């Protein structure tokens, strides 16, 4: 009997942080910092 071996790879997310005129630029920067913190805490790789 043969067993199937699964090779699980860590997910990598592509993240685009944008801003529109109705939101202050500082808010976009703060959100980017929070996204990085969450991704690190969850153990995912990311490209911003």
Helices and strands as residue ranges (DSSP letters): E 12-14, H 25-42, E 45-47
